[in-house]
């Protein structure tokens, strides 16, 4: 018997993930394709768009190969906001420039703030210009690679590139567009033509749709390559963190999603437009929703770096060693700004710091310090969200970092907030599958993915972490001049 199913695929920073899901939310199969980003220069983080499509094709064929399920809809998501520029024939002109981990556009941010007005940009677009702003990176290409840019006609992100290859449609979702500051007017929910022409001259910006709307249907050529059936509807898609929030039902007013991944992302749903220079104000993935969002430049990337330094030690063993280390990591304190920092620090020249090292410290202490550093950064972001007018009523955690239990427990201990964990934590690809299911029928995330556990803070850890959090907040101002000077040496 052949069952109907939906396919969800997410293009992430370190891997692409695909899931095949039954109409009731049952996870039938999943698959992963690991990849690496390119770092051609300090502050530059890129990826070849051919990787996105080839991995989608590979995932689609693997997940559908047994032939026991027929895909009736496809849902898409991907890291973002990214900048993939193509010519009029959709030939990529250069590797895609990735989201806020790429910090190359500092000069363009300064110039655009002077030309358009920093406060005017935040008032119209919802967010100030930062390393997260895709518009500033388009301006970087125009200035630094003018001959290449002269041929640029279209803008894609991972999910919209997959939609194009699958359906032939040139579209982008409203949420992704709202992170292209200063190109998108968050009040009008549309491109702002004067600033688009100023920042991205000659670029034909895509028509806008909501994440769950259909971009189109699978073409004959895409069907031949992917093994999908021609005519299957495909969602417009969105940025991975917003698909993650959908995958765990964190899209109601008052919800805060914590995404434990290569980077840590926070998405708080608010009842109306709120803006703050330390955060990103975005349009939500669903019509009528608004978000205040924050994101770290690294989190899981630091634990992965440590694992590699330690000689590819198993993550489970490192978690056991970190558990043995105990709260406070033996007196170590880390700033996790290994790729600059996004919110609320907004400092692309920040760098990682490990303070308090002695000859007696162990791998477990260092790994624990990295987990605790992420937790302090989450608390810093939560304080910024509250100061901006956010009202956090529920915290939902998702992502690979929720496995094992220690990291989520540390975050709850440091922030003093409980976190819901849903039955399925696979993340954005599952959220994409949900949107695909809703495209062709009824699907409720509470039925698909019920709460399985609530991680509660431990009062006995609160006093210790409160003291260490104060030291954490003092450490960046105390070391900023030194690390900025070192960053300048690294960029030479």
N, C-alpha and C positions, 0 to 999 in steps of 0.2 A: 504493500500500500504506500502510495506517495502522499506525503503530507505537505500542506502549504507552509511556508516559512518566510521570514524576512531576513535580509542580510544587512548587517551594520559594519562599517569599516571606518577606522580612525587612523589618521596619519599623525603620529606623534614625533617628539624630538629624538627619541632613541629607538623607537620601533613603530611599526604599523600593526594594528590589531584588527582582527575580523571575528565576527560572531554570526552564527546562524541560530535564529531564535524562532520557536514555535509561536503561534498566535496567542497562547496563554502566558507567554513570557519565559517558558522553559528554555534554558540554554542547551541547544542540541550539540553544537560543536564550536570550538574556538581555535584560532591559530594566530601566530605572531611571526613577524619578520623584523629582525633587529637590523638597525643601520646606524650610521654615525653621521654627525654633521661635519662640515668642513670649516676650518678656521684659517683662512688664507692670510690674515693679518690680525694684529691685536685689535680686539673689539669687533671683529667681523665674524659672523656666524651664518653659514649658507648651506643650501642643499640643492642638489640637482632635481628638478621636477620629474625627470624620467624615473627616478626612484619611486615617486609617489604612484605613478601609473603602473609600473612594472610590479610593484608590491600589491597593488589592488588586484591586478590580473591574477597573480600567484595565489593570493588569499581566496579570491572568488572561486578559482578552479579547485583548490584543495577542499574548501568547505562544501562545495556542491558535488564533488566527484563521486561519493557513494551512490548518488542518484535516488535516495530515499525521500528527498524533499524538493519541492519546486519553489523557487524564490518568486514571490509575488510583489515585492517592493524592496527598494534599496535605500538605506539611510547613510549619510556621510557626515564626517566631521574631521577636523584637523587642527594642528597647532596654528596659532595666529595671534595678532595679525601679521601676515607675511606679505612680501612684495615679490611677485613673479610677473615680470614684464615680458610680453610677447609682441611680435609684429602683427600685421593685419591678417596673416595666415596662421596665427596661433603657434608660431615657432618661438620657443623661449629664447630670449636674447642673452641671458646670463643666468647663473644659478639664482635661486630665490634667496632673498634676504629675509632672515627669520625675525621673529618678534622681539620683545624687549631685551633678550639676551644679547642681541646685536646692538652695539652702542656707537656705531660709526657716525651717526647724524648729529653730533653735538653742534657743529658749526651751522648746520642748516636750521636747527632748533633756535639758535641765537638769532639768526637772520630773520626767520619767519616771525619770531616774537617781536622784533623791532619793526618789521614791515606791516604786520597785521595787528599787533597789539596783544600782549599776553593775556590780559584780562578779557579782551574782546573774543579771543580764541576760546577761552574757557567758558565764557557766557554762551557762545553760539554752539560750540561742539561738545560741551560737557566736561572735557578734560583739558588740562594744560598739555603742552607739547613735552614729550619725554621720549626715552628710548623705545617706548612701546608704540609710538605714533607712526603708523605706516606712511602717512603723508610726508613726513620729514625724510623718510628713507627714499621715497620716490624723488624728492628734491635732491638728495645726495647723488643719485644716479644721473639726474639731469645735469648737475654741476661737475661731477667727477668723471663721467663717462658720456660726454655730450654726443659723440658720433653714434654710439650705441643707442642712446636715448632718442635720437632723431628718428629712429625706426620704430620706437615703442608706440603701440596703439591700444593695448589692452592690459588690464590688471587682473591677476588671479591670486587666490590663496589655495591652500591644499584642497579644501572641500569643493571650492568652485572649479578648480582644475579637473578634479575627478568628474564633477557634474558635466563639464564641457566634453571630456573624453567619452563619457557614457551616453550623453544625450544630444550633443551638439549645441546646447544652450549656453549663452553667455549671460550669467546671472551672478548675483552676490546677495547674501542675506543681510538684513538690516543690522543685526548685531555686529557682524564683521565690519560693515561699512562704518559703524559708529566708532571703530577703533582706527580709522584712517585719518584722524585729526591732522590738518584742519579742513578736510574735504567734505565732511558730512555735517549737516545741520540737524542737531538732535531734537530741536523743536518742530521743524517741518518734516522730519523723518524722510529726508531726501538729500541728494548731493547739493552742495552750495556752490553754484556755478562760478561766481566771481573768484572765490578762493581756490576752487579746483583749477580754473584756468591759470591762476597765478602760480600755484604750487606744482601742478602737473600738466603743463601746457601740451596740447596735442593728444593727450590720452583720452580715449573713448571709454568713459566709466560705465560699468555694467548696469543694466536694469536691476532694481531691488525687489526682493521678495522676502517673506518670513521663512525661518529655518525649516518649518514643517511643510511648507508649500512645495508642490512639484516643480522641479526644474524642467522636467520633460520625461521622455521615456527612452529606454535603451535602444540605440540604433542597430541596424543590421551589422555594421562593422564592429561595434562594441560587443555585440552578442557573439560574434565569431571569435573575438579575442578572449573574452571573459568566461564564456560558457553559460552566460545568463540568457534568458529568453528575450527575444526582440519584443519591444512594447511594454516591458516592465517599468512602472513609474519609479522615479528617483527623486529624493528630496533635494531641496536647495542646499541643506546642510548648514553648519556653523562652526565656530571655534570650539576646540576640544573641551575647554573648561566648562563651557555652557552646556554642552552635550553631557558632560559628567554630572552637572547639577540636575539635568532632566533624568538621568539614569537612577538617581536616588530620591527623586521627588522634591528636591530643594529649590522650588521656584515660586513658593507662596510668600506673600509679604511677611517679613520678619525672619525668613530662613537665611542661614549662612552655610554655604558649602565650602568645605576644606578639601582641596584636591592634593593628595599625597603622591607626587610624581617626581620627575626629573627636576621640575620646579614646583614650588608650592603656590597654589592659586586659591584666592578667596572670592566668592561671589555672594553678595548680600542683596536680596530683593527688597526694594523700597517702594512705598506707595506713590511717590512722585519724584520728579527730577531733583536730585541733590548733587551739588558739586563741591569739590574740595581740592586744593592744589596738591595734596599729598596722596590722592587716590584717582581712580579712573571712574568716570560716570558714563555708563553705556546704556544703550537700548538692549532690552532682554532678547532671549531667543524666541519668546512667544509674543504675539501681538498684545499691546497694552502693558507690557512689563518694563520695569526700569531696574537698573542695578547700580550699586556702588561696588567696585571691585578693587582688589589688590593682588599683588603677585611678587614673589621673591624671584631673584634671578637664578638662584640655585637652591636645592634642598636635597633631593635624592642624588643630584649630580655630585654633591660633596661626599655622601656616603659611598657612592660608586668610585669616586677618586681615592678615598681611603682604602676601599677594598683592593683596588689595583695596586696601591702602594704597599699594602700588606702581603701581596703575592696571590691575588685571586682567592682569598679566604672566603669560604661559604658565608652568605648573608646570615643564615640561621646561627652559625657559630659566633659571628660578630655580635648578633643581638644577645646571645647568652653572655658573652663577655661584658657587654654594655650593662646588662641587668646586674651582673656581679659588681660592677663599678659603683652603682648606687647613685642617688640624687646628688648632683653637684659635680659628678665626674672627677672625684678626687681633687677638687680645687682648680679644675680647668674651665676656661671660659672662651668661647669661640664666637667670632663675628663671621656669619656665613656669606660674606659678600665677595665670593671668589670670582664672580663675573660682573662686578659692580653690583648695585642694588637698585631695585625698582621701588615699589611703595613700602612704607611711606617716606623712606630716606631720599629717594629720587637722586641718586648719586652714581652716575656711570663710572666715576673714577675711584669709587670705593674698592677695597680689596679685603681678602680674608685675613683675619687675625686670630692667632691662638695664644692666649695669655695664661701665664701661670705654670708653664711647662717645667718639669723637673726630670731628673734621670730616673725617677721611680715610676713615672707614668707609663701606662700600658696601652696596648691596642684598644682594650675595652674602654679605657678612660677617654681616649681620643674619639672613638666611635660614639660613646655616650655624649660627649661634648658637642658633636655634630647634631645629634638628635635634639639635644636641649637647645642648641642655637636656633634651630628651626622653630621650636616651641616659643622661644622668646620673641622671634620675629613675628610669629602668628599673634602673640599678645600685643605687640607693638601695632600691628595692622588693625586688630580689633579695637584698640583704644582710638586709633585714627577714625575708624568707621563710626564709633559712638560720637566722637567729637564733631563729625560731619553731619550728625543728625540721624544716624542709623539706629534702629531699634532691633537688636538681635534677640529673637525669642527661641530659636532652635538652631542647633549646629548639627550638620550631617557630614560625615567623613566618607571619602571615597578614594579609590586608587590603590595601586600596588603597595604603597607604604603602610596601608592599614593592616597588612598581613603581619602576623607575629605578635601583635598586641602591645609591644613596648612603646613604640613611637606614639600611638594614639593616647596611651596612658600618660606619657610625659606631657603631651600637649594639653590634656585635660587638667593635669596637676598644675601646670604653669599658668594656664588661663583661668582656671577655676570654673570651667564650663563643661557640662556633659556633652558627649558626642554620640549621635545615633549612627549605627552601622547597619546597613541593609544586607539582606541575604546574599545578593550578588554585588561584588565591588569591582567588577571588571572595568567599569567606567564608560568612557565616551562612546565606544563602539556599541555598547548596550543602549545608551541613550539615543544613538542614531537609529538603532533597530526599533526603539519605541516610536520615534517619529515616523519611521517607515510603516509600522503597523497601524498608526493612527491615520496615515495617508489612505489606507485601503479598508479601514474598519474601526472598531472600538478597541481601545487598549488603555488600561489604567495602570499607572506605575505602582500604586498601592497593592493591586492584585499581582502584578508582575514581580514586584521586588519588596516584600514586607520587611519591617524592622526585625533584626535578629538579636541585637545586643545594644545596650547603652553603656558607654564608658563613662564612669563618674569620677570626678576629682577626689583625691584623697586628702583630707584635712591635714594629716600629719606631714605632708610634703609642702604645704602652702607656705609656711614661714621661711623655709630654706629657699624656696624658689623666688619668693618675693624679694629677699635680700639679693640673690644673684641677678634677678631681673634689673634691679637698680644699678648694679655694676655693669650689666650688659648695655643699658642705655647710656651709661657714662663712657663706655669704652670707645665708641666711634668718634664722638667729639674730641676725645683725648688723643686719638691716633690719626685723625683725618689728615692733618698736614703732612705727616710722614708717609702715609700710604698714597696720598695724592702725588707726592714727589716720586715715589717708587713707580707709580702707574705711569708717570711721564717718562721714566727711564724705559719701562717695558714697551712703550709706544714708539720709541725711537727706531 
